[in-house]
């Protein structure tokens, strides 16, 4: 009997301990802090009212919250670009400095007059073309107004395939258009309106809306990583953006001189395969080069002794296998600085020094 009474007493004491512990847990949940403030009476520890249906904010998943946050942050800096007197926009752009400098596509503003930019708050401002670079399809505009909202530039070199990106445009003014997707490929090449190859283009599966050309491509932190430039009409889910790294090289030159200076040889050229036997005998690093079709009489190539039929295989220490390779190297070569060319003439390899001029 004593053992049974002792067991019943221990059980009752244990139950009282458990009840007290549960009471402390409940009390603790009601006093839980959210963002440093006590939870409201009648709520759970996360601040949601007990028994109430979930709010819209609770239903938004992380993906939606990321996109909405980016649009709220960057959207006010995205503008609609239009010609004076015309209804509707010809493209989009985005403000990159509070004193009114904007970045857009060259093809959006090429040969346009009386440009106007419209912000999402309804303001319409006259804008002038500061500089234009068809080779990269980039242009800088200036709208004369202080303290404008602006987008912050990121680092396109750090992008990874599969990363979330958001394309924002403002084709008509007053309201942003938004598409979200992922980076589907990096390092693509895209022909600019001038025919030159734009390097390291970002390919995405973002559906670009009409008029979104020139708008920003933004990462999940709200930093601009590209300038939307093209969509392949017959290919579903393919759109392209010029990397912001290219823009950061082009924009200072456009702001300073209105153009981008590139090296110039004064030749017409085409890609040409080199016979494997000749390539092996001369120790060439590639089985193709750039054949000179014609030489301008007063150009840098003529002054260096280059002739029609010569095949350029290297500039400096870099192999040249295509015309695009040559364009790429000349784009970054300082005008007026001598360069060593390696050339195949017949079955001989020649070393010639050339001083690239500035693209006229």
C-alpha positions as CSV (number, residue, x, y, z in Angstrom):
1,X,0.0,0.0,0.0
2,X,2.8,2.4,0.9
3,X,4.6,1.7,-2.4
4,X,1.3,2.3,-4.4
5,X,0.7,5.6,-2.6
6,X,4.2,6.7,-3.2
7,X,3.9,5.9,-6.9
8,X,0.6,7.8,-7.2
9,X,2.3,10.8,-5.4
10,X,5.3,10.7,-7.7
11,X,3.0,10.6,-10.8
12,X,0.9,13.5,-9.5
13,X,4.0,15.5,-8.8
14,X,5.4,14.7,-12.3
15,X,2.2,15.8,-13.9
16,X,2.2,19.1,-12.0
17,X,5.8,19.7,-13.1
18,X,4.8,19.0,-16.8
19,X,1.8,21.3,-16.5
20,X,4.0,24.1,-15.0
21,X,6.6,23.6,-17.8
22,X,3.9,23.9,-20.5
23,X,2.5,27.0,-18.8
24,X,6.0,28.6,-18.9
25,X,6.4,27.6,-22.6
26,X,3.1,29.3,-23.5
27,X,3.9,32.3,-21.5
28,X,7.3,32.6,-23.2
29,X,5.8,32.4,-26.7
30,X,3.4,35.2,-25.9
31,X,6.4,37.3,-24.7
32,X,8.6,36.4,-27.7
33,X,10.2,39.4,-29.4
34,X,10.0,40.1,-33.1
35,X,12.5,42.7,-34.4
36,X,13.2,43.7,-30.8
37,X,9.5,44.4,-29.8
38,X,7.2,42.1,-27.7
39,X,4.6,40.2,-29.7
40,X,1.0,41.5,-29.5
41,X,-1.5,39.8,-27.2
42,X,-3.4,37.2,-29.1
43,X,-0.5,36.4,-31.5
44,X,2.0,33.7,-31.9
45,X,5.7,34.2,-31.4
46,X,6.1,35.4,-35.0
47,X,3.6,38.2,-34.6
48,X,0.8,36.6,-36.6
49,X,-2.7,36.7,-35.1
50,X,-3.8,33.3,-33.8
51,X,-6.6,31.8,-35.8
52,X,-6.6,34.6,-38.4
53,X,-6.1,33.8,-42.1
54,X,-2.6,34.4,-43.5
55,X,-1.8,37.9,-44.8
56,X,-0.7,38.6,-48.3
57,X,2.8,39.2,-47.0
58,X,2.9,35.8,-45.4
59,X,1.8,34.1,-48.6
60,X,4.7,35.7,-50.6
61,X,7.6,33.2,-50.9
62,X,11.2,34.2,-51.0
63,X,11.3,34.4,-54.8
64,X,8.4,36.9,-54.9
65,X,9.8,39.0,-52.1
66,X,13.2,39.2,-53.8
67,X,11.6,40.4,-57.1
68,X,9.3,42.9,-55.4
69,X,12.1,44.3,-53.3
70,X,14.3,44.8,-56.4
71,X,11.5,46.5,-58.3
72,X,10.7,48.8,-55.4
73,X,14.4,49.7,-55.2
74,X,15.3,50.1,-58.9
75,X,12.0,50.8,-60.6
76,X,12.0,54.6,-59.8
77,X,15.3,54.9,-61.7
78,X,14.0,53.3,-64.9
79,X,12.7,55.8,-67.5
80,X,10.7,55.7,-70.7
81,X,12.5,57.3,-73.7
82,X,10.5,59.0,-76.4
83,X,10.9,61.4,-79.2
84,X,9.3,64.9,-78.8
85,X,5.7,65.0,-80.1
86,X,5.3,61.2,-80.4
87,X,3.0,59.2,-78.2
88,X,4.5,56.2,-76.6
89,X,8.1,55.3,-76.0
90,X,10.9,54.1,-78.3
91,X,12.7,52.3,-75.5
92,X,13.8,52.3,-71.9
93,X,16.8,53.6,-70.0
94,X,18.0,53.9,-66.4
95,X,19.5,56.7,-64.4
96,X,23.1,56.0,-63.2
97,X,23.8,59.3,-61.4
98,X,21.6,61.6,-59.4
99,X,22.5,64.6,-61.6
100,X,20.7,63.1,-64.6
101,X,23.0,60.8,-66.5
102,X,21.2,57.8,-68.1
103,X,22.3,54.6,-69.8
104,X,20.4,53.0,-72.7
105,X,21.0,51.3,-76.0
106,X,22.6,53.0,-78.9
107,X,19.9,51.7,-81.3
108,X,17.2,53.3,-79.1
109,X,18.4,56.8,-79.5
110,X,20.5,56.6,-82.8
111,X,19.6,59.7,-85.0
112,X,16.8,60.6,-82.6
113,X,16.0,64.3,-82.0
114,X,14.1,66.1,-79.2
115,X,14.4,63.2,-76.8
116,X,12.2,63.1,-73.7
117,X,12.5,60.8,-70.6
118,X,9.5,60.1,-68.4
119,X,9.9,58.8,-64.8
120,X,7.5,56.6,-63.0
121,X,6.4,59.5,-60.9
122,X,5.1,61.2,-64.0
123,X,7.9,63.8,-64.5
124,X,8.8,64.4,-68.1
125,X,12.3,65.8,-68.8
126,X,14.1,66.8,-71.9
127,X,17.3,64.8,-72.6
128,X,20.3,65.1,-74.8
129,X,22.6,62.4,-76.1
130,X,26.0,62.8,-74.4
131,X,27.7,59.9,-76.3
132,X,26.9,57.0,-78.4
133,X,28.8,53.7,-79.2
134,X,27.1,51.5,-81.8
135,X,29.9,48.9,-81.4
136,X,28.6,48.0,-78.0
137,X,25.0,49.2,-78.5
138,X,25.4,51.6,-75.6
139,X,24.5,55.4,-75.3
140,X,24.6,57.9,-72.5
141,X,21.9,60.6,-72.1
142,X,21.7,63.6,-69.8
143,X,18.4,64.9,-68.3
144,X,18.9,68.3,-66.6
145,X,17.4,67.7,-63.2
146,X,19.0,67.3,-59.8
147,X,18.5,64.7,-57.1
148,X,17.0,62.0,-59.4
149,X,16.6,58.4,-58.2
150,X,19.4,56.2,-59.6
151,X,20.3,52.6,-59.9
152,X,23.5,51.2,-58.5
153,X,25.9,49.2,-60.7
154,X,27.0,45.7,-59.8
155,X,29.7,43.3,-61.1
156,X,28.8,41.2,-64.1
157,X,32.0,39.2,-63.8
158,X,30.6,37.5,-60.7
159,X,27.4,36.2,-62.5
160,X,26.8,32.5,-62.5
161,X,24.6,30.3,-64.8
162,X,21.3,29.7,-63.0
163,X,21.4,33.0,-61.0
164,X,18.1,34.9,-60.6
165,X,17.9,38.1,-62.7
166,X,15.2,40.7,-63.2
167,X,14.6,42.8,-66.4
168,X,12.9,46.1,-65.8
169,X,11.6,48.4,-68.5
170,X,9.4,51.5,-68.8
171,X,8.2,51.6,-72.4
172,X,5.3,53.9,-71.8
173,X,6.2,55.9,-68.7
174,X,4.4,56.0,-65.3
175,X,4.8,52.2,-64.6
176,X,7.6,49.7,-64.8
177,X,7.3,46.4,-66.7
178,X,9.0,43.5,-65.0
179,X,10.2,40.0,-66.1
180,X,12.2,37.6,-64.0
181,X,14.2,34.6,-65.0
182,X,17.7,33.1,-64.7
183,X,21.1,33.5,-66.4
184,X,21.1,30.7,-69.0
185,X,24.5,31.2,-70.5
186,X,27.6,33.5,-70.2
187,X,30.3,34.6,-72.6
188,X,28.0,34.8,-75.6
189,X,28.8,36.9,-78.7
190,X,26.3,39.2,-80.2
191,X,26.5,41.4,-83.3
192,X,26.0,45.1,-82.6
193,X,24.1,47.3,-85.1
194,X,27.5,48.4,-86.4
195,X,28.5,44.8,-87.2
196,X,31.1,44.4,-84.5
197,X,30.9,41.6,-82.1
198,X,29.9,42.4,-78.5
199,X,31.9,40.1,-76.2
200,X,30.7,38.3,-73.0
201,X,27.1,39.0,-73.6
202,X,24.7,37.6,-70.9
203,X,22.0,35.2,-72.2
204,X,18.9,34.8,-70.1
205,X,15.5,33.2,-70.3
206,X,13.8,36.5,-69.3
207,X,10.9,37.5,-71.5
208,X,11.6,41.0,-72.6
209,X,8.5,43.1,-73.2
210,X,8.3,45.5,-76.2
211,X,10.1,48.7,-75.3
212,X,12.4,47.1,-72.7
213,X,15.5,47.6,-74.7
214,X,17.9,49.8,-72.8
215,X,16.5,48.9,-69.4
216,X,18.5,47.3,-66.6
217,X,19.1,43.7,-65.9
218,X,19.3,43.4,-62.2
219,X,20.4,40.8,-59.7
220,X,18.5,39.8,-56.5
221,X,20.4,42.5,-54.5
222,X,19.1,45.3,-56.7
223,X,22.4,45.9,-58.5
224,X,22.5,46.4,-62.3
225,X,24.5,43.6,-64.0
226,X,23.5,44.2,-67.6
227,X,21.7,46.4,-70.1
228,X,18.9,44.6,-72.0
229,X,19.6,44.9,-75.7
230,X,18.0,42.2,-77.8
231,X,15.6,39.3,-78.0
232,X,15.7,36.6,-80.6
233,X,12.2,36.8,-82.2
234,X,12.1,33.2,-83.6
235,X,13.8,31.6,-80.5
236,X,11.6,31.2,-77.5
237,X,13.1,32.2,-74.2
238,X,16.3,33.8,-75.5
239,X,17.2,37.4,-74.7
240,X,20.5,39.1,-74.3
241,X,22.1,41.9,-72.2
242,X,25.4,43.8,-72.6
243,X,27.3,43.1,-69.4
244,X,27.7,46.1,-67.0
245,X,31.4,45.5,-67.0
246,X,31.5,46.6,-70.7
247,X,29.3,49.6,-69.8
248,X,31.7,50.6,-67.0
249,X,34.5,50.7,-69.6
250,X,32.4,52.6,-72.2
251,X,30.5,55.1,-70.2
252,X,33.5,57.2,-68.9
253,X,34.7,57.6,-72.5
254,X,31.3,58.6,-73.7
255,X,30.9,61.2,-70.9
256,X,34.4,62.6,-71.6
257,X,34.5,62.7,-75.4
258,X,31.1,61.5,-76.6
259,X,32.7,58.5,-78.3
260,X,34.9,55.4,-77.7
261,X,38.4,55.5,-79.2
262,X,39.5,52.2,-80.7
263,X,42.7,51.1,-82.6
264,X,42.5,51.2,-86.4
265,X,44.7,49.5,-89.0
266,X,43.1,50.6,-92.2
267,X,42.4,47.2,-93.8
268,X,39.5,45.1,-95.0
269,X,39.9,41.5,-93.9
270,X,38.4,38.1,-93.6
271,X,39.0,34.8,-91.7
272,X,41.1,32.3,-93.6
273,X,42.2,28.8,-92.7
274,X,45.9,28.0,-92.8
275,X,47.1,24.7,-94.2
276,X,48.1,22.4,-91.3
277,X,51.5,21.8,-92.9
278,X,52.3,25.5,-93.0
279,X,50.9,26.0,-89.5
280,X,53.1,23.2,-88.1
281,X,56.2,24.4,-90.0
282,X,55.8,27.9,-88.7
283,X,54.8,26.9,-85.2
284,X,51.5,28.8,-85.3
285,X,49.2,28.6,-82.3
286,X,46.0,28.4,-84.5
287,X,45.0,26.9,-87.8
288,X,43.4,30.1,-89.0
289,X,44.2,33.8,-89.3
290,X,42.9,37.1,-90.7
291,X,43.6,37.5,-94.3
292,X,44.0,41.1,-95.6
293,X,41.8,41.7,-98.6
294,X,42.7,45.4,-99.1
295,X,44.9,48.0,-97.6
296,X,44.1,51.7,-97.3
297,X,46.9,53.6,-99.0
298,X,47.5,56.1,-96.2
299,X,46.5,53.9,-93.2
300,X,48.7,52.4,-90.4
301,X,48.8,49.0,-92.1
302,X,50.2,50.5,-95.3
303,X,52.8,52.4,-93.4
304,X,53.9,49.1,-91.6
305,X,54.4,47.3,-95.0
306,X,51.3,45.0,-94.8
307,X,50.0,43.8,-98.2
308,X,46.8,42.3,-99.5
309,X,47.1,38.5,-99.1
310,X,49.0,38.7,-95.8
311,X,47.5,36.6,-93.0
312,X,47.7,38.2,-89.5
313,X,48.1,35.4,-86.9
314,X,49.0,37.4,-83.8
315,X,48.9,40.9,-82.3
316,X,51.4,41.4,-79.5
317,X,51.3,38.1,-77.6
318,X,47.7,37.3,-78.5
319,X,46.6,34.8,-81.2
320,X,44.4,36.3,-83.9
321,X,42.2,33.6,-85.5
322,X,39.2,35.7,-86.5
323,X,38.3,39.2,-87.5
324,X,36.5,39.5,-84.1
325,X,39.7,38.6,-82.3
326,X,41.4,41.5,-84.2
327,X,38.6,43.9,-83.3
328,X,38.7,42.9,-79.7
329,X,42.4,43.4,-79.3
330,X,42.4,46.8,-81.2
331,X,39.5,48.0,-79.0
332,X,41.7,47.9,-76.0
333,X,45.0,48.9,-77.7
334,X,46.1,52.4,-76.9
335,X,46.0,54.6,-80.0
336,X,49.5,55.6,-81.1
337,X,51.2,52.8,-79.3
338,X,53.3,50.4,-81.5
339,X,52.2,46.8,-81.7
340,X,54.0,43.8,-83.0
341,X,52.2,41.9,-85.7
342,X,53.0,38.3,-86.7
343,X,52.1,37.7,-90.3
344,X,52.1,34.8,-92.7
345,X,53.1,35.8,-96.3
346,X,53.1,32.9,-98.6
347,X,54.9,30.2,-96.5
348,X,57.0,32.6,-94.5
349,X,56.4,34.1,-91.1
350,X,57.1,37.9,-90.7
351,X,57.3,40.2,-87.7
352,X,56.1,43.7,-88.5
353,X,55.6,46.7,-86.2
354,X,52.5,48.7,-86.7
355,X,51.2,51.8,-84.9
356,X,47.4,51.6,-84.8
357,X,45.6,54.9,-85.4
358,X,42.2,56.0,-84.0
359,X,39.0,54.8,-85.7
360,X,37.8,57.6,-87.9
